[in-house]
Amino acid sequence: MVKQTDEQYLYGWQHPDELREYRIRNKSFLKKDKLTTIDEAVARGVKQSDYLVFGGMGSVRTPIIAVHEIIRQQVGDLTIAAKGNQYDWQMLVAAGLVTKAEIAFGFSDEVRGLSAPARKAAETGRLKVISEMTNAGFQWRFTAAMKGLSFYPTRSSLGTDTLHYSGSKTIIDPFTKEPVELLPACYPDVAIIHVHRADRYGNCQIDGNITEDIEIAHAAKFVIVTAEEIVDDAVIENDPHLTRIPFFTVDAVVEAPYGCHPNQLPGKYSFDEQHWQIWLDASLADETIAEYFATYVFGVKDHYEYLEKIGGLRMLRYLENIESKQAPFPKVAKRRR
């Protein structure tokens, strides 16, 4: 990887005042009905060459329904903020739709091994890793954007090689007279976040770990929310302290039950390790990747037909029982290498 210089482009960065003007023009504090379908939301929000970030973390609470739709619509030349996510952006890489990635932790499928498509794409040059940073560093970049700042000060990467690949700059702290790292803010074009429940205006509640979804909702220009359940706004109003993402940051809301499958939604359903194995085996070669997409992405008319194809109600109830600790984890075949 080539070290970044002052002349190289800062991905995801813009002057905070430009984003302030963008929000004034395109965001509203008026409550508007934003319910739509996933195909319409992706068509409106995700454009060629966009900088895209997904909510959730690892393979937990990730909006796979949106990933499938991006593949169907073949929106390409994407730049991805791989801030600890797996499967979502890796499927887009496998589909040939990602050309650049900023990486905190993104080439592993955790205990399931390394991502074959992402690794192959990087090794062949189809995917360019444009910067590296820690997971914390990525969250601080979104924090800076949320606060309308151009940078976030930290000392976490000083003295490491990561500093040279992160887009950061080093200055002397005027108070301590010691070096401090300035991480550039990150303003994604699109953020796609899966939540437990939302109302039609875009107020969102998330059970459990929020990761940095609050920050990316405020940082991104266009925000798509996929929700397990659309609830009446009275439900939100009765417990306003549970609202993690406010309506005025959200541009489109999609009802998406089991929208994380085969990943986990904490408190609702567990990972589908059987389907994960199907994908892991398929991901080892271009031909089997194409077969997987033909079956589970292009071969279904919508998300509900996809759910039927992966096992329907029987499998979904099984995954719910695992999450509620009423059933053992399924046995899966050893991954072929």
Secondary structure in CASP SS format (residue, H / E / C, confidence):
PFRMAT SS
TARGET T0000
AUTHOR 0000-0000-0000
METHOD secondary structure of the structure
MODEL  1
M C 1.00
V C 1.00
K C 1.00
Q C 1.00
T C 1.00
D C 1.00
E C 1.00
Q C 1.00
Y C 1.00
L C 1.00
Y C 1.00
G C 1.00
W C 1.00
Q C 1.00
H C 1.00
P H 1.00
D H 1.00
E H 1.00
L H 1.00
R H 1.00
E H 1.00
Y H 1.00
R H 1.00
I H 1.00
R H 1.00
N H 1.00
K C 1.00
S C 1.00
F C 1.00
L C 1.00
K C 1.00
K C 1.00
D C 1.00
K C 1.00
L E 1.00
T E 1.00
T C 1.00
I H 1.00
D H 1.00
E H 1.00
A H 1.00
V H 1.00
A H 1.00
R H 1.00
G H 1.00
V C 1.00
K C 1.00
Q C 1.00
S C 1.00
D C 1.00
Y E 1.00
L E 1.00
V E 1.00
F E 1.00
G C 1.00
G C 1.00
M E 1.00
G E 1.00
S C 1.00
V E 1.00
R C 1.00
T C 1.00
P C 1.00
I H 1.00
I H 1.00
A H 1.00
V H 1.00
H H 1.00
E H 1.00
I H 1.00
I H 1.00
R H 1.00
Q H 1.00
Q C 1.00
V C 1.00
G C 1.00
D C 1.00
L E 1.00
T E 1.00
I E 1.00
A E 1.00
A E 1.00
K E 1.00
G C 1.00
N E 1.00
Q C 1.00
Y C 1.00
D H 1.00
W H 1.00
Q H 1.00
M H 1.00
L H 1.00
V H 1.00
A H 1.00
A C 1.00
G C 1.00
L C 1.00
V E 1.00
T E 1.00
K E 1.00
A E 1.00
E E 1.00
I E 1.00
A E 1.00
F E 1.00
G C 1.00
F C 1.00
S E 1.00
D C 1.00
E H 1.00
V H 1.00
R H 1.00
G C 1.00
L E 1.00
S C 1.00
A H 1.00
P H 1.00
A H 1.00
R H 1.00
K H 1.00
A H 1.00
A H 1.00
E H 1.00
T H 1.00
G C 1.00
R C 1.00
L C 1.00
K E 1.00
V E 1.00
I E 1.00
S E 1.00
E E 1.00
M C 1.00
T C 1.00
N H 1.00
A H 1.00
G H 1.00
F H 1.00
Q H 1.00
W H 1.00
R H 1.00
F H 1.00
T H 1.00
A H 1.00
A H 1.00
M H 1.00
K C 1.00
G C 1.00
L C 1.00
S C 1.00
F E 1.00
Y E 1.00
P E 1.00
T E 1.00
R C 1.00
S C 1.00
S C 1.00
L C 1.00
G C 1.00
T C 1.00
D H 1.00
T H 1.00
L H 1.00
H H 1.00
Y H 1.00
S C 1.00
G C 1.00
S C 1.00
K E 1.00
T E 1.00
I E 1.00
I E 1.00
D C 1.00
P C 1.00
F C 1.00
T C 1.00
K C 1.00
E C 1.00
P E 1.00
V E 1.00
E E 1.00
L E 1.00
L E 1.00
P E 1.00
A C 1.00
C C 1.00
Y C 1.00
P C 1.00
D C 1.00
V E 1.00
A E 1.00
I E 1.00
I E 1.00
H E 1.00
V E 1.00
H E 1.00
R E 1.00
A E 1.00
D C 1.00
R C 1.00
Y C 1.00
G C 1.00
N C 1.00
C E 1.00
Q E 1.00
I C 1.00
D C 1.00
G C 1.00
N C 1.00
I C 1.00
T C 1.00
E C 1.00
D H 1.00
I H 1.00
E H 1.00
I H 1.00
A H 1.00
H H 1.00
A H 1.00
A C 1.00
K C 1.00
F E 1.00
V E 1.00
I E 1.00
V E 1.00
T E 1.00
A E 1.00
E E 1.00
E E 1.00
I E 1.00
V C 1.00
D C 1.00
D H 1.00
A H 1.00
V H 1.00
I H 1.00
E H 1.00
N H 1.00
D C 1.00
P H 1.00
H H 1.00
L H 1.00
T E 1.00
R E 1.00
I E 1.00
P C 1.00
F H 1.00
F H 1.00
T H 1.00
V C 1.00
D C 1.00
A E 1.00
V E 1.00
V E 1.00
E E 1.00
A C 1.00
P C 1.00
Y C 1.00
G C 1.00
C C 1.00
H C 1.00
P C 1.00
N C 1.00
Q E 1.00
L E 1.00
P C 1.00
G C 1.00
K C 1.00
Y E 1.00
S C 1.00
F C 1.00
D C 1.00
E H 1.00
Q H 1.00
H H 1.00
W H 1.00
Q H 1.00
I H 1.00
W H 1.00
L H 1.00
D H 1.00
A H 1.00
S C 1.00
L C 1.00
A C 1.00
D H 1.00
E H 1.00
T H 1.00
I H 1.00
A H 1.00
E H 1.00
Y H 1.00
F H 1.00
A H 1.00
T H 1.00
Y H 1.00
V C 1.00
F C 1.00
G C 1.00
V C 1.00
K C 1.00
D C 1.00
H H 1.00
Y H 1.00
E H 1.00
Y H 1.00
L H 1.00
E H 1.00
K H 1.00
I C 1.00
G C 1.00
G H 1.00
L H 1.00
R H 1.00
M H 1.00
L H 1.00
R H 1.00
Y H 1.00
L H 1.00
E H 1.00
N H 1.00
I H 1.00
E H 1.00
S C 1.00
K C 1.00
Q C 1.00
A C 1.00
P C 1.00
F C 1.00
P C 1.00
K C 1.00
V C 1.00
A C 1.00
K C 1.00
R C 1.00
R C 1.00
R C 1.00
END
